[in-house]
Amino acid sequence: MSKKINKFIWYSKDRKIISCDETNKVLNENHSEVQSLIQNAFDDAILMGCDEEDVKEKIINLVNNLEFSLGKK
């Protein structure tokens, strides 16, 4: 059984819609994988006794501190 993949509209840096079907497919699959990973980590934390709001705050901080890393040493 396959997972439902959300379909989003993705935008380029200059706010134009990305129209390449393959690019959109990859971006939507990546989004679905990240969502699943975060949900599993969140569920684990709650089952181990962590406070829901604290875990959410840490996940949000993690996302807010992301930087493009390709080509960086």
Sequence and secondary structure as in RCSB ss.txt:
>XXXX:A:sequence
MSKKINKFIWYSKDRKIISCDETNKVLNENHSEVQSLIQNAFDDAILMGCDEEDVKEKIINLVNNLEFSLGKK
>XXXX:A:secstr
          B TTS B   HHHHHHHHHHHHHHHHHHHHHHHHHHHTT  HHHHHHHHHHHHHT    TT  
